[in-house]
Amino acid sequence: MSVEKACRSCRYVSSGAENCPACGSSELTDNWSGFVIIMDPEASDLAKQMVVKMSGKYALKIK
């Protein structure tokens, strides 16, 4: 089982990836806590505040 990692650039959480599927960054960390799942980024006020363009799981805090 692979560890979920969060992107330091956009906070997208993925597992088993070497680069972020959302932004392409290679700066991934397993040192994060809390998450939010964005289903419809165009209709979500939270997604707009977080500048999220793609639906998925996002870390709330990256250490």
Number of C-alpha atoms within 10 A of each C-alpha: 5 8 11 15 22 27 25 19 14 20 24 25 25 22 13 10 14 13 14 22 14 18 14 12 14 14 14 21 16 15 11 18 12 9 15 14 14 18 13 14 18 14 10 13 11 13 20 12 8 14 11 20 15 16 15 16 16 22 19 14 13 14 8
